[in-house]
Amino acid sequence: MDILEKLASWHITPEVIEHAPLFTCNEADRLLLDRPGTRLKNLFLRDNYGRRHALLLTTPHKQVDLKALSKQVSWSRLGFASPERLDKYLKVAPGHVSVLALINDSEQAVELWLDNDLMPGEHLQCHPLRNTATVLLSKADLARFTEHTGHVPQWLAVPERAG
């Protein structure tokens, strides 16, 4: 069963927009894709020891201050997780990361962090575990999805790097 069929079984039926493969937010900018909803940047992070992992959803142009965020969440030095960790925990490759990948984290080993800057929008754009489509997920659908996966979203004031 693919992710869209799984969502439908949970009574979540978001709009799906097919498009050329997109690996980064910059690629979407270059293609000038006009899609409704709030665009996301998905950062898969780990602590200094590789014991804790988080998926951070933020705005596409925000340069996150990982040092300040690390202090804010009381984790030892935050860094980007490797493609191997991404595959191990979320079972997706770089360029395919999305909140929907949490469906593959049955152990709830990955925390979900949402940037407060995402609060104003009603729909969030995310990949359906492939980068050739965009799903428009309402916040109510996101809440229903995380309820099914066992993840508890944490809303954070994500700090931005100066300059």
C-alpha positions in Angstrom: 0.0 0.0 0.0 1.5 3.3 -1.0 1.4 6.4 1.3 -1.6 8.0 -0.5 -3.6 4.8 -0.1 -2.6 4.6 3.6 -3.7 8.3 4.1 -7.0 7.5 2.4 -7.5 4.6 4.8 -7.2 7.1 7.7 -9.7 9.5 6.0 -7.0 11.9 4.9 -7.4 12.7 1.2 -5.2 15.7 0.3 -4.8 17.3 -3.1 -1.9 15.8 -5.1 0.0 17.8 -7.7 2.3 15.9 -10.0 5.5 17.6 -11.3 9.1 17.0 -12.4 11.5 15.6 -9.7 12.5 18.3 -7.2 15.4 17.6 -4.9 15.7 21.0 -3.2 13.6 24.1 -2.5 16.0 25.9 -4.9 15.0 23.6 -7.8 11.3 24.4 -7.2 12.3 28.1 -7.3 14.1 27.7 -10.7 11.1 25.8 -12.2 8.8 28.6 -11.0 6.2 26.2 -9.8 3.1 27.9 -8.6 1.5 25.5 -6.0 -1.0 26.5 -3.3 -0.1 26.0 0.4 3.0 26.7 2.4 6.3 25.4 1.0 8.5 23.5 3.4 12.2 22.9 4.0 12.6 19.5 5.7 15.8 19.1 7.8 16.6 15.6 9.2 18.8 16.3 12.3 20.7 14.3 14.9 22.4 15.1 18.2 26.1 15.0 18.5 26.0 11.4 19.7 23.6 10.1 17.1 21.2 9.0 19.8 18.4 11.4 19.1 16.9 12.4 15.7 14.4 15.1 14.6 12.6 16.1 11.5 12.4 19.9 11.4 9.9 21.5 9.1 10.6 25.2 8.4 10.2 27.8 5.7 12.3 27.3 2.5 14.5 30.3 2.8 15.2 30.2 6.6 18.9 29.6 7.5 18.5 27.7 10.7 21.0 28.5 13.5 21.6 24.9 14.6 23.8 26.0 17.5 21.1 28.2 19.0 18.4 25.6 18.3 20.5 22.9 20.0 20.6 25.0 23.1 16.9 25.8 22.9 15.9 22.1 22.8 18.7 21.0 25.2 20.3 18.6 22.8 24.1 18.2 22.4 25.3 19.8 19.2 22.8 19.4 16.4 23.9 18.5 13.0 22.5 17.1 9.7 22.0 13.3 9.8 23.6 11.2 7.1 21.8 9.6 4.2 22.4 6.3 5.9 20.5 7.5 9.0 17.8 9.0 6.8 17.4 5.6 5.2 17.5 3.7 8.6 14.9 5.9 10.4 12.7 7.3 7.7 13.4 4.9 4.8 13.7 7.6 2.2 16.6 9.0 0.2 17.9 12.7 0.3 15.6 14.8 -1.8 12.5 12.7 -0.8 12.3 13.8 2.9 8.8 14.8 4.1 6.7 14.7 7.2 4.9 11.8 5.6 8.1 9.7 5.9 7.3 9.5 9.6 4.9 6.7 8.6 8.1 4.6 8.4 9.2 5.4 11.9 7.1 2.9 13.8 9.4 3.1 16.8 8.9 6.9 17.1 12.7 7.4 17.1 12.3 10.7 15.3 10.9 13.8 16.9 8.8 16.1 14.8 9.6 19.8 15.1 7.5 22.5 13.4 8.7 26.1 13.0 6.3 28.6 14.4 6.7 30.5 11.2 4.5 27.8 9.6 1.5 28.6 11.8 -0.2 31.2 9.5 -0.8 28.9 6.5 -3.6 26.3 6.4 -2.0 23.8 4.0 1.5 22.5 4.0 3.3 21.2 0.9 5.0 17.8 1.3 6.3 15.0 -0.8 4.4 11.7 -0.8 7.7 9.8 -0.3 8.7 10.6 -3.8 9.8 14.0 -5.2 7.7 13.9 -8.3 4.5 15.1 -6.6 3.4 17.6 -3.9 0.7 16.8 -1.4 -1.3 19.7 0.1 -1.8 18.6 3.7 -4.1 20.7 5.9 -3.0 21.2 9.6 -6.1 19.1 10.6 -4.9 16.3 8.3 -1.3 16.6 9.7 -2.7 16.2 13.3 -4.7 13.2 12.2 -1.6 11.7 10.5 0.7 12.2 13.5 -2.0 10.7 15.7 -1.9 7.6 13.6 1.9 7.4 13.6 2.3 8.2 17.3 4.4 11.3 16.7 3.7 14.4 18.8 4.5 17.6 16.9 6.5 20.3 18.8 6.0 23.9 17.7 9.2 25.8 18.1 10.5 29.4 17.6 13.3 28.2 15.3 16.2 30.6 15.4 17.8 32.0 12.2 21.5 32.5 11.6 22.5 36.1 11.4 23.7 37.5 8.1 
